[in-house]
């Protein structure tokens, strides 16, 4: 029988230190520094994340460990169960030390530069337009929902469409809240509370729609390629697998490059071109643009691209629980989040997910894609919760072979939505 491990550690090792950390936190002994943040938030994130990944149904359809960590930490904070030192340390981690910025930068730079150049270039002409029509369809149907329930246009786009179509929590809703705060000057916590709740609902609806699309494909075989996106078998070419070995020097260089990309983007946003046609362009928008250009024009060698991708994978898989613990404690108004659960919001979310399916399916059919596969990859894989959501959607649709396209939707599509959000948020000022 396989031994249960938490975060790669045997249970007795992990819980020995976890108990000491909890006792120290209770007596307010943990310093409000990065080392204290690692101790407290890693402990909470690991325990709740590991449990969430093991709960049946929840781990497949409700966001798994990341969402359980976020929900439980939010509830414990809401009921004032955490000692004051834990709240202060979490606030320092999320805001004071700038760890959130670092986390977002690793995700953005690594996800874009980690994507094969050939795939990135070819997708620009074949698949990215499909994703854009997916976003357009989601926006149109979302606006229809807004009209039905008397919600204004900007609210529908910023609070519903952007979070759902943003590629998940870690690389979508969290950086979206950061951009929201930078552009509008408003507090990110209320936006993030609402966005994560809407995103969680959207993820469940996306999985249900995946089942429906699979049924449609079975009833109408001409609409599906049974796992092939492009008709006549002309799928987007994938890169040949690289055999580059990543060294410690490569990892160190990738950390420096991530910081360099961010500072270059910040300098451009503050000094070179802070506005375009009167619209403020935040540094994260430039970060996406510069990382894309660096990949397309081969400005970063293959070994460093692989190292950047490795850092991105580490953040997306190993740090997401820790960041979600911090979000639950510091950035979330849980009472506001619970208020999201209404019939009106459910119907609006269903319309948005339906819209992204219809938009991507119809456009995909026009450019030579099978509509079922196009709706799944260009639509539902944008409307779910990122990597775990991709697995749930493709599993429900019985089309796991579409994972490369799903990753493009979550990564490139999420970056596009973040870019769009930086412009739309201007209208909230």
N, C-alpha and C positions, 0 to 999 in steps of 0.2 A: 504493500500500500504506500502510495506516494505521500511523503511528509508535507504537511501544510506549512507554507512559509509566508511571512508578511514582508513584502518589499525585498524579497530575496534572503531574508533573515529567518533563522529558526525562531519559533515563537518564544522560547525562554530567553533568548538574547534580546529580542525586541521589547518584550514586556518588562524585563528587568529595568531597562533604561526608561521606558514609557512611564512606569509607575513613579520612578524617581523624578521625572520631569513634571508629572501631574502634581506630586506633593510639593515640589519646589515652586510651581506656579501658584498653588493654593496659599503658600506662605509669602508670595510676592518676592521670591528670591531671583527670578530669572531676569537678566538685564534686557532692557529695551534696545537691543542691538541685533545685527544680522545673525549672530550665533544664537541669540535667544529666539529669534523668529524661526530659525531652522529647527530648534528643539521643539517649540510649541506647535507650529503649524505642520511640520512633518509628522509629529505624533498623531495629531488629530486627523490629518489627511490620510495617513497610512491605515489607521484603524478603520475609519469610515469607508475609505475607498476600497479596501480589501473586502469588507463586508458587502458593500454595494455590488461588487463584481461577482459575488457568489449567490445573490438572491435571485432565484428563478423568476422569469418574466421581467422583473425590474431591470436585470442586467442586459436584457436584449431590447426592451422597448421603452424604458423610462430614463435612459441615460447612464445606468450603471453606477459605478463608484463616484464619478464626478458629481452627479446630481444628488446622490444621497449625502455626500460630504457637505455640499452646499446647503441642502435642506436642513440637516440636523444641526449644523453650526449656526444657521440662521435662527432656528427654533430655540436653541440654547441661549443665544444672545437675546432674542426677543423676550424670553422668560427670565432674563437676568441671572442665569445660572453660572456663567463664566465669571471668575474673579476679575477684578479691574485690570490686573497686570496682563492677562491674556488679551483683553480688548486693546490695551495700549500697544502691546507687542504686535498684534495683528495690524493695527493702524499704521505703525511704523513700517512694517513689511510692505503693505500695500501702497502707502503714500510717502512716508518719510525717507525710506532707503532707496526708493525707486526700483524695487525688484520687479514690479508690474511692468514698467517700461522695458526692462531687460528681457523679460519673458515674452512680451509682444514682439520685440525686435528679432529674437531668435526664431520665433514662429514664422514671421513674415519673410525674413531674408532666407532662412533655411528651406521653407516650403517652395519658394519661387526658384531659387538657385539649385535646389535639389531635384527639380523636375528636369527631365532630359531636354536638351535644347531643341532637338528635332521634333519632339512631341509638343513643346511649347510653340514653336514656329508654325507647325502644321495645324495645331489646334486653333491658332489665331484666325485662320481662314475657314475652318470647318466646324469647330465645336464652340468657340467663344460666341459667335453670333447666335447659336442655339441657346446658350446660357443667357444672353441678353434678352432674347424673346421670352425666355422663362421668367426673367425678372419683370419684363413688361406685362406679361400675362398675369403674374402675381399682383402687380400694382393695379391693373385694370379691375380685376375681380375684387381686390381689397377695397378699392374706391367704391365699387358697387355695394359692398358690405357696409362701408362707411356711410353711404347715402341711406341705406336701409335703417341704420341705427343712429343716424344724425351725428356722425363724427366727422371732423373736418379733414380735408385732404392731407395736410402736412402731418397731422397726428397719425393717420392711417399709414402713411409711407414711413415715417420715422419710428413709430412705436410698434408697428405690426410687420410690415413688409421687410424692412431692413433686418431686424433680428432673425426672422424666420429664414430669410434667404442668405444669411451671412456666413454660412459654413460652420456652424457649431457655437460652442461656448468659448473655449480657450482662444481660438483664432478668429472668432466672430463677435459674439456679444460683448466680451470683455474689452477688446480693443475698440469696438464701436462706442462703448460707453466713454472710453478715454477720449476718443475723437469728439464725441458729443460735448464733453466737458470743455475741451480745448477751444472748440469753435463757438459754443454758445456762452461759455463762462458759467454755466449752471452746474449744480452738483450732479455727479455721475451716479450716485447711489440709487436715486429714485428711478432713473432711466434703466439701470441695470436690473433692478428688482422686477420691473415690469417686463423687460426684454427676455430675461431668463425664464420667467413663467410662460410667456407666449411661445418661446422657443421649445420648451418642454412639451406643450400641447401640440405644437406643429410637428414635432418628431413622431409622436404617436399617430397623428393623422397621416403623416407621410408613409409610415409602415402599413397602415390600413389601405392606403391608395396603392401601395406596391402589390398587395394581395389582389386588389381589384384589377390592376393592369395585367397581372399574370393570368387571371381568369379571362379577360378580354382577348389576350393573345391566344389562349386555348380555343376560344369560341370563333375568333376571326384570324386564322393562321396567316393571312396575307399581311397583317399589320405587325407581325413580329419576325425577327430574325433568330429567335430562340437563343439569345445571347450574343448575336452579331449586331453591331450598331449600324454599320454602313451596308447598304444593299450591294449585291454582287461581290460581297466578301472583301471590299476594299477598305478595311479598317485602317485607322490612323496608325502609321508605323510606330513601333516602340523602339527605344534605344537598345543597342546591344549592351549587355551587362558588362559593367566595368570591373576589372580585377584589381583596381587600385587599393592598396592597403593603407588604412588610415593610421598615422602615427600620432604620438603625443604632441609633436610640433604642429601637425596639421590642426589638431583640436585647439591648441593655443592660438594659432593664427586665425582660426575661424571666429574665436571670441573677439580678437582684435578687429577683424573685418566687420563683424556685426556692429561693433561700436563705431567703426569708421563710417559705415553706411549710414548709421543713425545721425552722427554729427554732421556729415555732409548734407543729409536731408534737412536737418535742423537749420544749418547755415543757409541753405537755399530758401527755406520757408521764411526765415526771419530777415535775411539781408538781400538776397538776389531777386526772388520773385515771390513775395509774400501773398500777392493777389493776382488773379487772372480774370480779366473782364469784371473787376469789382468783387470777385468771390475769393475769400480767404482760403488758401491751400495749406492744410496742416502738414507737419513733417511726416506723418505716417503715410499720407498720400504720395509724397515724394519718395519715401522709402520703397513703396511698391513699384513705382515707375523706374527708379534707379536699379533696383534688384532685377527687374525684368530686362532692362537694357543690358545690364552686365551679363546676363545669361545669353541673350540673343546674339550679342557681339563677341562672345567667348572671352570676356575680360577677366574671368576668374578660372584658374587651372582646375583640372578635374579632381585632383586630390583635395583641394580646398572646398570645392563644391560638395564633395562627399562628406567632408568634415562638417560643413555647415548643415547638411541634411541630417547628419548624426546628432548634432546639437538640437535641431528642430524636433527630431524624433524623441530625444530625451525629455525636452520640455513638454511635448504633446502627450507623452505616455507616462512620465515619471513625476513631472512637476504640476500637472493639471489638478491632481487631488489637493496639492498644497495650496495652489492658487484659489481653488474653489472653497477651501476652508477659510482663507482670508476674505474672499468675497462674502461668504455667509456671515462672518463676524463683523466686518467693517463696512462693506459697500452695499449692504442690502437692508431695505426697510421691509421686514417680513409681513407686517400688516397690510402694506400696500400690495405686496405680492399675492397674498391670499385674496385680495379684492378683485384680482384678475379673473378668478374662476366664475364666469357668468355665461349664460346662454348666448348673449350677444357676441362675446369674445370668441366663443367656440365656433359660432357660425362664420364669423369673419375669418378665423384661421382656416376653416374648411374651404372657404371661398378662395383664399390666397393659395393654398396648396393645390386646389383644383385649377386655378389660373396658371400656376407655373407648369403644371402638367400639360394643359391645353396649349399654352404658348410654345413650349419646347417641342411638344409632339407635332403640332401643325407645321412649325418652321422646319423641324428636322425632316419631316416628310417631303417638304419642298426641295431640300438640298440633297436628298438621296439617303436619308436615314430611315430606319424602321421606326414608326411612330411610338410603338410601345417602349422600345429600348431608348429612344430619344427622350421620352417623357420621364423614364426612370432615371437616366443619368443626368440629363440637362435640367430636369425639374426636381424630382424627389431627392436626389443626392445633393441638391442645394438647399432644400427645405428641411433637412434633418440636422442631427447634432454632430456633424463632422465624422470622424473616423468610425466611432462606434455606431453612429447613425447609418453610415454607408453599409456597414456589415448587416445591420438589421433590415434595411431597405432591400438590399440585394438578396439577402437570405429569404425574405418574405416573397420577393419576386422570382426566386429560384434562378437567378442570373448572376452568380458570383464572378463569372468570367468578365464582367463589365467593370471590375474594380479599378482599372487604370483610368477609365473615364470618370468614375465616381470620385476618385482622388483629385482629378482635375477640377471637377465641379466644386468640391469642398475647398480646395486650395486656391486655384485661380479665380473661380467664381466668388469665393469669399473675399478675396482681395479686391475684385471689381466692385462688390457691394460696399466694401469699406471705403473705396474711392468715391462711389456715388454718394454714400452717406456724408462724406466730408463736404459735399456741395449742398445737399438737401438740408443739412442742419443749419445752413445760413438763414433759412426762412423761419427759424425759431427765435432768432435774435430780435 
